[in-house]
């Protein structure tokens, strides 16, 4: 083979090699961010059943008493003596995930968490808790009173495993870490639910409203 033909042949081989190496590099590059699912998309597939999901290795956090919140109507006392009244109250506390999204009672997500927690800890997990009762409350003149309640809360941390029958976003499996915060049974880790009466002084506007004929010298209830 002449020197010029060998040179041309070598150039073609080099060009082919360069193209081949470029193709391999492109094939081995990681998928672009837009080709990967968002956390919300994966959780939505778990919820809809499109992805076969499980909540793996659940870990329960230490129980704690949640924030107090108003659970009754308000009693305004425009009279000149203490006002005592029995006030009913009701409270429902739900669960939220690490993105602040509500975990629906009876939904697939809640069921999968309960299944996992039950298998690991031998007791059920509930995404919601409801209580109601009544309490006598006394409100001093010129004050407003209401009933507040705090629920024992607990976190459960684990990893969602999503399995697809055919690759989605390039994979059969995707994994999403998650922490769900929800109500715990009364007495968990020595923590107890709490119900209390709270009061405050009326504002200037509220005191002014006491001068109306309908409210003067009366104690009245305002719905929350």
C-alpha positions in Angstrom: 0.0 0.0 0.0 1.4 3.4 -0.9 2.2 5.9 1.8 -0.6 8.3 0.6 -3.2 5.5 0.7 -2.0 4.4 4.1 -2.4 8.0 5.4 -5.9 8.3 4.0 -6.9 4.8 5.5 -5.5 5.8 8.9 -7.4 9.1 8.8 -10.7 7.2 8.1 -10.0 4.8 11.1 -9.3 7.8 13.3 -12.5 9.5 12.3 -14.6 6.3 12.9 -12.9 5.8 16.3 -13.7 9.4 17.3 -17.4 8.9 16.3 -17.6 5.6 18.2 -16.0 7.1 21.4 -18.4 10.0 21.2 -21.4 7.6 21.0 -20.3 5.6 24.0 -19.7 8.8 26.0 -23.2 10.0 25.2 -24.7 6.7 26.2 -23.0 6.7 29.5 -23.8 10.3 30.5 -26.3 10.6 33.3 -29.9 11.4 32.5 -30.7 15.1 32.4 -32.6 16.5 35.4 -35.7 17.0 33.3 -35.7 13.3 32.4 -36.0 12.3 36.1 -39.3 12.2 38.0 -40.1 14.7 40.7 -41.0 13.6 44.2 -44.6 14.6 43.6 -44.8 12.5 40.5 -43.5 9.4 42.2 -45.9 9.8 45.2 -48.8 10.4 42.8 -47.9 7.1 41.0 -47.9 5.3 44.4 -51.3 6.9 45.3 -52.9 6.0 41.9 -51.4 2.5 41.8 -49.5 3.0 38.6 -46.4 2.3 40.5 -46.3 -0.8 42.8 -45.1 0.9 46.0 -44.0 -0.1 49.4 -42.9 2.0 52.4 -39.6 0.4 53.5 -37.8 0.4 56.9 -40.2 2.7 58.8 -38.6 4.3 61.9 -40.8 5.9 64.5 -39.6 9.1 66.1 -40.1 9.9 69.8 -43.7 11.1 70.5 -44.2 14.8 71.5 -47.1 17.0 72.4 -48.3 19.1 69.5 -49.3 22.7 69.5 -52.5 23.8 71.3 -55.3 25.0 69.0 -58.8 26.2 69.5 -61.4 23.4 69.3 -64.6 25.1 70.6 -66.6 28.2 70.0 -65.7 31.4 71.9 -67.6 32.7 75.0 -67.7 36.5 75.3 -68.6 37.9 78.7 -70.1 41.4 78.5 -71.6 41.1 82.0 -70.2 42.3 85.3 -69.9 38.9 86.9 -68.2 35.6 86.0 -69.9 33.6 83.3 -69.9 29.8 83.5 -71.1 27.6 80.7 -70.7 24.1 79.4 -69.0 24.2 76.0 -68.7 21.4 73.5 -65.6 20.8 71.5 -64.4 18.6 68.7 -61.0 18.1 67.2 -59.7 16.1 64.2 -55.9 15.9 63.7 -54.5 14.5 60.4 -51.1 13.7 59.0 -48.8 15.4 56.6 -45.7 14.3 54.7 -42.3 15.9 54.4 -43.7 18.2 51.6 -46.5 19.4 53.8 -49.1 17.4 51.8 -52.0 15.9 53.7 -52.0 12.1 54.0 -55.6 11.2 53.3 -57.5 8.9 55.6 -58.2 5.6 54.0 -56.0 6.4 50.9 -53.4 4.2 49.4 -50.5 6.1 50.9 -51.9 5.9 54.4 -52.7 2.2 54.0 -49.1 1.4 52.8 -47.6 3.3 55.8 -49.9 1.4 58.2 -49.0 -1.9 56.6 -45.3 -1.2 57.0 -45.5 0.1 60.6 -47.8 -2.8 61.7 -45.4 -5.4 60.2 -42.4 -3.7 61.9 -43.8 -2.6 65.3 -46.8 -4.9 65.7 -49.2 -2.1 66.2 -51.3 0.0 63.8 -50.6 3.5 62.6 -53.5 5.9 62.0 -53.3 9.0 59.7 -56.1 10.7 61.6 -57.5 11.0 65.1 -60.9 12.6 66.2 -62.1 13.4 69.6 -65.1 15.3 71.0 -66.5 16.1 74.4 -67.6 19.1 76.5 -66.1 21.1 79.3 -67.3 23.7 81.8 -65.6 27.0 81.4 -65.7 30.2 83.4 -64.9 33.5 81.8 -64.4 36.7 83.8 -66.1 40.0 82.9 -64.6 41.7 79.8 -62.8 38.5 78.7 -63.2 35.9 76.0 -62.8 32.2 76.6 -62.5 29.1 74.5 -61.3 25.5 74.7 -57.9 24.4 73.3 -56.5 21.0 72.7 -53.1 19.5 72.0 -52.6 16.1 70.4 -49.7 13.6 71.0 -47.8 13.5 67.7 -45.1 11.3 66.2 -43.1 11.0 63.0 -42.5 7.9 60.9 -39.5 8.0 58.5 -39.0 5.6 55.7 -38.3 5.2 52.0 -40.9 4.8 49.3 -39.9 2.1 46.7 -41.8 2.5 43.4 -41.7 -0.5 41.0 -43.0 -0.1 37.4 -43.9 -3.0 35.1 -41.9 -1.3 32.3 -39.2 1.3 32.7 -40.4 4.8 33.5 -37.9 7.7 33.3 -35.4 5.0 32.3 -35.8 2.7 35.4 -38.0 0.0 36.8 -37.4 1.2 40.4 -37.3 4.6 42.0 -36.8 5.5 45.7 -38.1 8.5 47.6 -37.3 9.2 51.3 -40.2 10.6 53.3 -41.2 11.6 56.8 -44.8 11.6 57.8 -46.0 13.4 60.9 -49.3 12.3 62.4 -51.3 11.7 65.6 -50.1 9.0 68.0 -52.2 7.1 70.6 -52.6 8.9 74.0 -49.8 7.8 76.4 -47.2 7.1 73.7 -43.7 7.6 75.1 -45.3 8.9 78.3 -47.0 11.8 76.4 -50.7 12.7 77.0 -53.2 14.6 75.1 -54.2 17.9 76.7 -57.5 19.9 76.9 -57.6 23.3 78.6 -59.6 26.5 78.9 -57.9 29.6 77.6 -59.0 33.2 78.1 -57.9 36.7 77.0 -59.0 40.3 77.6 -61.4 41.7 75.0 -60.0 44.1 72.5 -61.2 47.7 72.5 -63.5 47.0 69.6 -65.0 43.9 71.3 -65.5 45.9 74.5 -67.2 48.6 72.5 -69.6 46.0 71.0 -70.8 45.1 74.5 -72.7 48.4 74.7 -75.2 47.3 72.1 -78.6 46.3 73.4 -78.2 42.7 72.2 -75.0 42.2 74.2 -75.2 44.6 77.1 -74.8 42.7 80.4 -74.8 39.4 78.6 -72.5 36.4 77.9 -72.8 35.2 74.4 -71.2 32.6 72.1 -69.5 33.2 68.8 -68.8 30.3 66.5 -65.2 29.7 65.5 
